[in-house]
Amino acid sequence: MEEVRISSKGQLVIPKYIRDALALSSGKVVLIGLQENKIIILPKPEDPVKALEQAGKKIALKAARKELKGE
């Protein structure tokens, strides 16, 4: 985890290694929300429908693995 300071305008700097890892550059749009007292920042998908399909597949795969393990 990295410590960053919020400016008087409510802005903060996302560290470079995180921007690089998520391919965030100037002008890119991110989604921000609050979840269980935490700030969540996600890159906005280029194709939201495709991203939702992929998320659904991951959830289904995880459920199938649990079922195979008998959990």
N, C-alpha and C positions, 0 to 999 in steps of 0.2 A: 504494500500500500504506500501511496505517496501523499504527502501533505501539500495542499495548495491553499492559497488565500483567496477569499472572495473580495472583489473590489467594491468600492463605494457604489458602483452601478449594478452590483449583483452578478458580475461576470467572474468566471474562473478560467484558468488555463488548463486544458487537458494535456498532460505530459506527452512529449513527443513519442516515446516508445508505445504509448497507448494509441495515439493517432496513427502511427505507422502500422501497428498490429491490426487495426480496424479499417485501414485505408481511408481515414478521415482527412480531408483537405479543406482548404478555404472554400466556402460556398456549399459544402455538403450539408445535408439536413439530417438531424438526429431527432429521435423521439425521447422525451423525458417524462418520468412519472415518479410517483411515490408509492413504495411498497414496504409495508411493515417498518415504518420509520427509516427507510433507506431511499436514497435518490438513485433511480435507475436511468441510465442513459444508453440508448441503443441506436446504432446506425439505421436510418430509414432504408428499408430494402428497395432496390431498383424496381423489382417486380413484387409487390405485396402478395399477390395471389400465389406465385411460385414459392415465396418464403413461407406462407401459411401451409401449403401442401407439404413442404419439406419438414416443417415442425410437426405436422400430423403424422408423418411417416416415422419420425424419431420417437414420438410418444407411443405409437403402435408397436414399434420394434421393442421398446423398453418394456411394455406390458407383456409382449409375447415371451421375452426372456424371463421375466418374473414367473410367468405361468409354467414355463418349461422347468424352472428350478423348484416349482411347487411352493412358491411364497404366497 
